[in-house]
Amino acid sequence: SSLPSSPSSLTSPSSPSSSSSSSSLPSLPSHPSSPTLFKPHYSSYKILIVDDNDVNRLVIQSMLHKLGCQHVDSAFDGQMAVDTCATKSYDVIFMDIQMPIMNGIDATNRIRQMEIEQNQKRKIICAITANTGKYEQSLCKDAGMDFFMCKPFSLRDIRQLLSRSWKIIRKRKKNEM
């Protein structure tokens, strides 16, 4: 599998049933193959943005608000993200990779460990980074990140990520019934 050709490509890990043995995260299609039968409701999502850059956090927050997300928190480093996740529940986390105090890989590892130890529901974690190499994607996947989004990204990329997340969340809720 090749790297995304566009800097704003969104990628996700292979499904467990996939026969692909590649360690890179495959690109999502640019357009869905079939129309959505119902519109996702992002307003109920609880979202955490983790990025040490104030402008990046504000841009992502603005995009999320444009898409109807009403519950958006932010953290400026990985340690703050881990501490926040210990006291609050999130559906989706946008996690920068290179940050002071604690990077996004270490923060994701700690969040995943906390989910197991405290029997928390699994959060959807999306790496957000300017580094698009296979090694970086492999680190993100190994840490337990669900998606990989390259900076700079667009409103369309955020919408696509939320749509994919919504499908995962709906499937989990059906399985809980």
Residue pairs with C-beta under 8 A, 6 or more apart in sequence:
1 20
1 22
1 24
1 26
1 27
2 24
3 24
3 132
3 133
3 134
3 137
4 10
4 11
4 27
4 132
4 150
6 150
7 132
7 150
7 151
7 152
8 149
8 150
8 152
8 153
8 154
8 156
8 157
9 27
9 28
9 149
9 150
9 157
10 27
10 28
10 147
10 148
10 149
10 150
10 153
10 157
10 160
10 161
11 24
11 25
11 26
11 27
11 28
11 137
11 147
11 148
11 149
12 25
12 26
12 28
12 146
12 147
12 148
12 164
13 25
13 141
13 145
13 146
13 147
14 20
14 22
14 25
14 26
20 26
23 134
23 137
23 138
23 141
24 134
24 137
24 138
25 137
25 140
25 141
25 147
25 148
28 160
28 164
32 163
36 163
40 162
40 163
40 166
41 68
42 64
42 67
42 68
42 69
42 162
42 166
43 68
43 69
43 70
44 70
44 71
45 69
45 71
45 91
45 92
45 162
45 165
46 71
46 73
46 88
46 89
46 90
46 91
46 92
47 64
47 69
47 71
47 72
47 73
47 90
47 91
47 92
47 93
47 94
48 72
48 73
48 74
48 75
48 81
48 84
48 85
48 88
48 90
48 92
48 93
48 94
49 57
49 60
49 61
49 64
49 72
49 73
49 74
49 75
49 93
49 94
50 74
50 75
50 76
50 77
50 78
50 80
50 81
50 93
50 94
50 95
50 96
50 99
50 104
50 107
51 57
51 60
51 74
51 76
51 94
51 96
51 99
51 128
52 76
52 77
52 96
52 98
52 99
52 100
53 96
54 76
56 96
56 128
56 151
57 74
57 76
60 94
60 128
60 158
61 72
61 74
63 155
63 158
64 72
64 158
65 72
66 155
67 155
67 158
67 159
67 162
69 162
73 84
73 88
73 90
75 81
75 84
76 99
77 99
77 100
77 101
77 102
77 107
78 95
78 99
78 101
78 102
78 103
78 104
78 106
78 107
78 110
79 101
79 102
79 107
80 101
81 93
81 95
81 102
81 107
81 111
82 102
82 107
82 110
82 111
82 114
85 93
85 111
85 114
85 123
86 114
89 120
89 121
90 123
91 123
91 124
91 165
91 169
92 123
92 124
92 125
92 126
92 161
92 162
92 165
93 111
93 123
93 124
93 125
93 126
94 126
94 128
94 149
95 104
95 107
95 108
95 125
95 126
95 127
95 128
95 145
96 104
96 128
96 129
97 103
97 104
97 105
97 127
97 128
97 129
97 131
97 136
97 139
97 140
98 104
98 129
98 131
102 110
104 127
104 129
104 140
104 143
105 139
105 140
105 143
108 125
108 140
108 143
108 144
108 145
109 143
109 144
111 123
111 125
111 144
112 122
112 143
112 144
114 120
115 121
115 122
115 123
121 172
122 172
124 146
124 147
124 165
124 168
124 169
125 144
125 145
125 146
125 147
126 145
126 146
126 147
126 148
126 149
126 161
127 137
127 140
127 145
127 147
127 148
127 149
128 149
128 151
128 153
129 136
129 140
129 148
129 149
129 150
129 151
130 150
130 151
132 150
137 148
140 148
141 148
146 165
146 168
147 161
147 164
149 157
149 161
